[in-house]
């Protein structure tokens, strides 16, 4: 699964790129973040049981 965003302009796209989103090759302002990345960031510093 992925989390997809459509940036409203190039400045917004740069914001998403700085936060590890990956651009789609066929849509200039569409980017995605794999849910594994989200989960990894969420659990940093937390102890899993």
PyMOL Python script that loads the backbone (N, CA, C, O; Angstrom):
from pymol import cmd

cmd.read_pdbstr("""\
ATOM      1  N   UNK A   1       0.839  -1.183   0.000  1.00  0.00           N
ATOM      2  CA  UNK A   1       0.000   0.000   0.000  1.00  0.00           C
ATOM      3  C   UNK A   1       0.882   1.244   0.000  1.00  0.00           C
ATOM      4  O   UNK A   1       2.037   1.220   0.425  1.00  0.00           O
ATOM      5  N   UNK A   2       0.294   2.326  -0.492  1.00  0.00           N
ATOM      6  CA  UNK A   2       1.006   3.599  -0.540  1.00  0.00           C
ATOM      7  C   UNK A   2       0.094   4.726  -0.082  1.00  0.00           C
ATOM      8  O   UNK A   2      -1.128   4.586  -0.035  1.00  0.00           O
ATOM      9  N   UNK A   3       0.711   5.828   0.247  1.00  0.00           N
ATOM     10  CA  UNK A   3      -0.016   7.062   0.506  1.00  0.00           C
ATOM     11  C   UNK A   3       0.315   7.991  -0.664  1.00  0.00           C
ATOM     12  O   UNK A   3       1.482   8.303  -0.900  1.00  0.00           O
ATOM     13  N   UNK A   4      -0.706   8.431  -1.389  1.00  0.00           N
ATOM     14  CA  UNK A   4      -0.497   9.243  -2.587  1.00  0.00           C
ATOM     15  C   UNK A   4      -0.955  10.666  -2.338  1.00  0.00           C
ATOM     16  O   UNK A   4      -1.975  10.900  -1.690  1.00  0.00           O
ATOM     17  N   UNK A   5      -0.182  11.625  -2.865  1.00  0.00           N
ATOM     18  CA  UNK A   5      -0.565  13.033  -2.802  1.00  0.00           C
ATOM     19  C   UNK A   5      -0.425  13.647  -4.186  1.00  0.00           C
ATOM     20  O   UNK A   5       0.375  13.192  -5.004  1.00  0.00           O
ATOM     21  N   UNK A   6      -1.213  14.689  -4.438  1.00  0.00           N
ATOM     22  CA  UNK A   6      -1.087  15.482  -5.646  1.00  0.00           C
ATOM     23  C   UNK A   6      -0.735  16.901  -5.201  1.00  0.00           C
ATOM     24  O   UNK A   6      -1.575  17.625  -4.665  1.00  0.00           O
ATOM     25  N   UNK A   7       0.508  17.280  -5.431  1.00  0.00           N
ATOM     26  CA  UNK A   7       0.968  18.607  -5.034  1.00  0.00           C
ATOM     27  C   UNK A   7       0.242  19.670  -5.867  1.00  0.00           C
ATOM     28  O   UNK A   7      -0.065  19.451  -7.039  1.00  0.00           O
ATOM     29  N   UNK A   8      -0.027  20.823  -5.246  1.00  0.00           N
ATOM     30  CA  UNK A   8      -0.749  21.873  -5.966  1.00  0.00           C
ATOM     31  C   UNK A   8       0.158  22.689  -6.875  1.00  0.00           C
ATOM     32  O   UNK A   8      -0.316  23.361  -7.791  1.00  0.00           O
ATOM     33  N   UNK A   9       1.476  22.631  -6.619  1.00  0.00           N
ATOM     34  CA  UNK A   9       2.432  23.342  -7.467  1.00  0.00           C
ATOM     35  C   UNK A   9       3.832  22.777  -7.211  1.00  0.00           C
ATOM     36  O   UNK A   9       3.998  21.870  -6.396  1.00  0.00           O
ATOM     37  N   UNK A  10       4.839  23.316  -7.911  1.00  0.00           N
ATOM     38  CA  UNK A  10       6.194  22.789  -7.781  1.00  0.00           C
ATOM     39  C   UNK A  10       6.780  23.037  -6.389  1.00  0.00           C
ATOM     40  O   UNK A  10       7.570  22.231  -5.898  1.00  0.00           O
ATOM     41  N   UNK A  11       6.401  24.132  -5.760  1.00  0.00           N
ATOM     42  CA  UNK A  11       6.874  24.412  -4.403  1.00  0.00           C
ATOM     43  C   UNK A  11       6.346  23.348  -3.431  1.00  0.00           C
ATOM     44  O   UNK A  11       7.083  22.879  -2.563  1.00  0.00           O
ATOM     45  N   UNK A  12       5.102  22.978  -3.573  1.00  0.00           N
ATOM     46  CA  UNK A  12       4.529  21.923  -2.738  1.00  0.00           C
ATOM     47  C   UNK A  12       5.218  20.588  -3.032  1.00  0.00           C
ATOM     48  O   UNK A  12       5.473  19.805  -2.117  1.00  0.00           O
ATOM     49  N   UNK A  13       5.516  20.332  -4.298  1.00  0.00           N
ATOM     50  CA  UNK A  13       6.214  19.092  -4.649  1.00  0.00           C
ATOM     51  C   UNK A  13       7.565  19.025  -3.946  1.00  0.00           C
ATOM     52  O   UNK A  13       7.938  17.968  -3.438  1.00  0.00           O
ATOM     53  N   UNK A  14       8.304  20.133  -3.908  1.00  0.00           N
ATOM     54  CA  UNK A  14       9.594  20.170  -3.228  1.00  0.00           C
ATOM     55  C   UNK A  14       9.444  19.856  -1.743  1.00  0.00           C
ATOM     56  O   UNK A  14      10.297  19.188  -1.158  1.00  0.00           O
ATOM     57  N   UNK A  15       8.363  20.337  -1.134  1.00  0.00           N
ATOM     58  CA  UNK A  15       8.082  20.031   0.266  1.00  0.00           C
ATOM     59  C   UNK A  15       7.955  18.523   0.457  1.00  0.00           C
ATOM     60  O   UNK A  15       8.577  17.957   1.356  1.00  0.00           O
ATOM     61  N   UNK A  16       7.161  17.876  -0.374  1.00  0.00           N
ATOM     62  CA  UNK A  16       6.962  16.435  -0.256  1.00  0.00           C
ATOM     63  C   UNK A  16       8.258  15.666  -0.518  1.00  0.00           C
ATOM     64  O   UNK A  16       8.531  14.667   0.147  1.00  0.00           O
ATOM     65  N   UNK A  17       9.045  16.121  -1.472  1.00  0.00           N
ATOM     66  CA  UNK A  17      10.314  15.446  -1.759  1.00  0.00           C
ATOM     67  C   UNK A  17      11.243  15.492  -0.552  1.00  0.00           C
ATOM     68  O   UNK A  17      11.968  14.531  -0.294  1.00  0.00           O
ATOM     69  N   UNK A  18      11.228  16.595   0.190  1.00  0.00           N
ATOM     70  CA  UNK A  18      12.063  16.711   1.391  1.00  0.00           C
ATOM     71  C   UNK A  18      11.610  15.756   2.483  1.00  0.00           C
ATOM     72  O   UNK A  18      12.380  15.437   3.389  1.00  0.00           O
ATOM     73  N   UNK A  19      10.355  15.292   2.403  1.00  0.00           N
ATOM     74  CA  UNK A  19       9.819  14.374   3.400  1.00  0.00           C
ATOM     75  C   UNK A  19       9.756  12.941   2.881  1.00  0.00           C
ATOM     76  O   UNK A  19       8.929  12.142   3.318  1.00  0.00           O
ATOM     77  N   UNK A  20      10.647  12.635   1.939  1.00  0.00           N
ATOM     78  CA  UNK A  20      10.874  11.265   1.446  1.00  0.00           C
ATOM     79  C   UNK A  20       9.767  10.704   0.557  1.00  0.00           C
ATOM     80  O   UNK A  20       9.694   9.492   0.359  1.00  0.00           O
ATOM     81  N   UNK A  21       8.905  11.570   0.017  1.00  0.00           N
ATOM     82  CA  UNK A  21       7.932  11.089  -0.965  1.00  0.00           C
ATOM     83  C   UNK A  21       8.666  10.827  -2.269  1.00  0.00           C
ATOM     84  O   UNK A  21       9.702  11.433  -2.543  1.00  0.00           O
ATOM     85  N   UNK A  22       8.124   9.925  -3.064  1.00  0.00           N
ATOM     86  CA  UNK A  22       8.738   9.514  -4.330  1.00  0.00           C
ATOM     87  C   UNK A  22       7.813   9.950  -5.464  1.00  0.00           C
ATOM     88  O   UNK A  22       6.622   9.640  -5.444  1.00  0.00           O
ATOM     89  N   UNK A  23       8.353  10.670  -6.456  1.00  0.00           N
ATOM     90  CA  UNK A  23       7.484  11.126  -7.547  1.00  0.00           C
ATOM     91  C   UNK A  23       7.115  10.003  -8.510  1.00  0.00           C
ATOM     92  O   UNK A  23       7.923   9.120  -8.796  1.00  0.00           O
ATOM     93  N   UNK A  24       5.871  10.053  -9.010  1.00  0.00           N
ATOM     94  CA  UNK A  24       5.475   9.165 -10.090  1.00  0.00           C
ATOM     95  C   UNK A  24       6.183   9.651 -11.351  1.00  0.00           C
ATOM     96  O   UNK A  24       6.379  10.854 -11.523  1.00  0.00           O
ATOM     97  N   UNK A  25       6.563   8.744 -12.222  1.00  0.00           N
ATOM     98  CA  UNK A  25       7.284   9.134 -13.432  1.00  0.00           C
ATOM     99  C   UNK A  25       6.364   9.758 -14.478  1.00  0.00           C
ATOM    100  O   UNK A  25       6.809  10.569 -15.290  1.00  0.00           O
ATOM    101  N   UNK A  26       5.089   9.387 -14.462  1.00  0.00           N
ATOM    102  CA  UNK A  26       4.195   9.847 -15.527  1.00  0.00           C
ATOM    103  C   UNK A  26       3.318  11.044 -15.144  1.00  0.00           C
ATOM    104  O   UNK A  26       2.599  11.566 -15.996  1.00  0.00           O
ATOM    105  N   UNK A  27       3.362  11.494 -13.874  1.00  0.00           N
ATOM    106  CA  UNK A  27       2.548  12.630 -13.446  1.00  0.00           C
ATOM    107  C   UNK A  27       3.435  13.569 -12.642  1.00  0.00           C
ATOM    108  O   UNK A  27       3.888  13.227 -11.550  1.00  0.00           O
ATOM    109  N   UNK A  28       3.676  14.740 -13.185  1.00  0.00           N
ATOM    110  CA  UNK A  28       4.671  15.661 -12.626  1.00  0.00           C
ATOM    111  C   UNK A  28       4.435  16.020 -11.157  1.00  0.00           C
ATOM    112  O   UNK A  28       5.395  16.137 -10.396  1.00  0.00           O
ATOM    113  N   UNK A  29       3.183  16.195 -10.746  1.00  0.00           N
ATOM    114  CA  UNK A  29       2.906  16.670  -9.394  1.00  0.00           C
ATOM    115  C   UNK A  29       2.345  15.591  -8.461  1.00  0.00           C
ATOM    116  O   UNK A  29       1.901  15.906  -7.357  1.00  0.00           O
ATOM    117  N   UNK A  30       2.359  14.336  -8.886  1.00  0.00           N
ATOM    118  CA  UNK A  30       1.875  13.241  -8.050  1.00  0.00           C
ATOM    119  C   UNK A  30       3.061  12.516  -7.425  1.00  0.00           C
ATOM    120  O   UNK A  30       4.052  12.212  -8.089  1.00  0.00           O
ATOM    121  N   UNK A  31       2.930  12.247  -6.123  1.00  0.00           N
ATOM    122  CA  UNK A  31       3.994  11.573  -5.389  1.00  0.00           C
ATOM    123  C   UNK A  31       3.382  10.514  -4.476  1.00  0.00           C
ATOM    124  O   UNK A  31       2.181  10.526  -4.208  1.00  0.00           O
ATOM    125  N   UNK A  32       4.231   9.596  -4.003  1.00  0.00           N
ATOM    126  CA  UNK A  32       3.735   8.576  -3.090  1.00  0.00           C
ATOM    127  C   UNK A  32       4.750   8.304  -1.993  1.00  0.00           C
ATOM    128  O   UNK A  32       5.946   8.556  -2.143  1.00  0.00           O
ATOM    129  N   UNK A  33       4.239   7.785  -0.892  1.00  0.00           N
ATOM    130  CA  UNK A  33       5.068   7.359   0.227  1.00  0.00           C
ATOM    131  C   UNK A  33       4.598   5.963   0.612  1.00  0.00           C
ATOM    132  O   UNK A  33       3.446   5.786   1.009  1.00  0.00           O
ATOM    133  N   UNK A  34       5.480   4.967   0.498  1.00  0.00           N
ATOM    134  CA  UNK A  34       5.075   3.617   0.881  1.00  0.00           C
ATOM    135  C   UNK A  34       4.644   3.579   2.351  1.00  0.00           C
ATOM    136  O   UNK A  34       5.270   4.219   3.195  1.00  0.00           O
ATOM    137  N   UNK A  35       3.595   2.844   2.655  1.00  0.00           N
ATOM    138  CA  UNK A  35       3.110   2.763   4.029  1.00  0.00           C
ATOM    139  C   UNK A  35       4.148   2.147   4.963  1.00  0.00           C
ATOM    140  O   UNK A  35       4.121   2.397   6.168  1.00  0.00           O
ATOM    141  N   UNK A  36       5.052   1.354   4.425  1.00  0.00           N
ATOM    142  CA  UNK A  36       6.131   0.818   5.250  1.00  0.00           C
ATOM    143  C   UNK A  36       6.977   1.958   5.810  1.00  0.00           C
ATOM    144  O   UNK A  36       7.444   1.884   6.947  1.00  0.00           O
ATOM    145  N   UNK A  37       7.174   3.001   5.024  1.00  0.00           N
ATOM    146  CA  UNK A  37       7.933   4.171   5.493  1.00  0.00           C
ATOM    147  C   UNK A  37       7.192   4.886   6.606  1.00  0.00           C
ATOM    148  O   UNK A  37       7.799   5.324   7.583  1.00  0.00           O
ATOM    149  N   UNK A  38       5.887   5.004   6.460  1.00  0.00           N
ATOM    150  CA  UNK A  38       5.071   5.653   7.486  1.00  0.00           C
ATOM    151  C   UNK A  38       5.148   4.851   8.780  1.00  0.00           C
ATOM    152  O   UNK A  38       5.357   5.419   9.852  1.00  0.00           O
ATOM    153  N   UNK A  39       4.983   3.551   8.684  1.00  0.00           N
ATOM    154  CA  UNK A  39       5.025   2.690   9.866  1.00  0.00           C
ATOM    155  C   UNK A  39       6.390   2.770  10.541  1.00  0.00           C
ATOM    156  O   UNK A  39       6.476   2.826  11.767  1.00  0.00           O
ATOM    157  N   UNK A  40       7.439   2.775   9.757  1.00  0.00           N
ATOM    158  CA  UNK A  40       8.797   2.844  10.305  1.00  0.00           C
ATOM    159  C   UNK A  40       8.985   4.144  11.087  1.00  0.00           C
ATOM    160  O   UNK A  40       9.532   4.121  12.190  1.00  0.00           O
ATOM    161  N   UNK A  41       8.547   5.266  10.542  1.00  0.00           N
ATOM    162  CA  UNK A  41       8.663   6.552  11.229  1.00  0.00           C
ATOM    163  C   UNK A  41       7.797   6.588  12.486  1.00  0.00           C
ATOM    164  O   UNK A  41       8.204   7.157  13.499  1.00  0.00           O
ATOM    165  N   UNK A  42       6.633   5.999  12.431  1.00  0.00           N
ATOM    166  CA  UNK A  42       5.716   5.996  13.567  1.00  0.00           C
ATOM    167  C   UNK A  42       6.287   5.228  14.745  1.00  0.00           C
ATOM    168  O   UNK A  42       6.100   5.620  15.896  1.00  0.00           O
ATOM    169  N   UNK A  43       6.985   4.131  14.462  1.00  0.00           N
ATOM    170  CA  UNK A  43       7.478   3.268  15.532  1.00  0.00           C
ATOM    171  C   UNK A  43       8.903   3.591  15.989  1.00  0.00           C
ATOM    172  O   UNK A  43       9.419   2.911  16.875  1.00  0.00           O
ATOM    173  N   UNK A  44       9.546   4.595  15.417  1.00  0.00           N
ATOM    174  CA  UNK A  44      10.893   4.965  15.873  1.00  0.00           C
ATOM    175  C   UNK A  44      10.824   5.377  17.344  1.00  0.00           C
ATOM    176  O   UNK A  44      10.012   6.220  17.725  1.00  0.00           O
ATOM    177  N   UNK A  45      11.666   4.788  18.147  1.00  0.00           N
ATOM    178  CA  UNK A  45      11.715   5.127  19.568  1.00  0.00           C
ATOM    179  C   UNK A  45      10.690   4.421  20.424  1.00  0.00           C
ATOM    180  O   UNK A  45      10.701   4.581  21.644  1.00  0.00           O
ATOM    181  N   UNK A  46       9.811   3.652  19.831  1.00  0.00           N
ATOM    182  CA  UNK A  46       8.811   2.912  20.596  1.00  0.00           C
ATOM    183  C   UNK A  46       9.235   1.459  20.697  1.00  0.00           C
ATOM    184  O   UNK A  46       9.830   0.916  19.766  1.00  0.00           O
ATOM    185  N   UNK A  47       8.939   0.844  21.792  1.00  0.00           N
ATOM    186  CA  UNK A  47       9.252  -0.573  21.984  1.00  0.00           C
ATOM    187  C   UNK A  47       8.076  -1.391  21.499  1.00  0.00           C
ATOM    188  O   UNK A  47       6.943  -1.184  21.932  1.00  0.00           O
ATOM    189  N   UNK A  48       8.343  -2.310  20.611  1.00  0.00           N
ATOM    190  CA  UNK A  48       7.300  -3.212  20.123  1.00  0.00           C
ATOM    191  C   UNK A  48       7.188  -4.400  21.048  1.00  0.00           C
ATOM    192  O   UNK A  48       8.193  -4.893  21.561  1.00  0.00           O
ATOM    193  N   UNK A  49       5.985  -4.855  21.261  1.00  0.00           N
ATOM    194  CA  UNK A  49       5.773  -6.032  22.130  1.00  0.00           C
ATOM    195  C   UNK A  49       5.521  -7.251  21.307  1.00  0.00           C
ATOM    196  O   UNK A  49       5.321  -8.335  21.854  1.00  0.00           O
TER     197      UNK A  49
END
""", "prot")
cmd.dss("prot")
cmd.show_as("cartoon", "prot")
cmd.util.cbc("prot")
cmd.orient("prot")
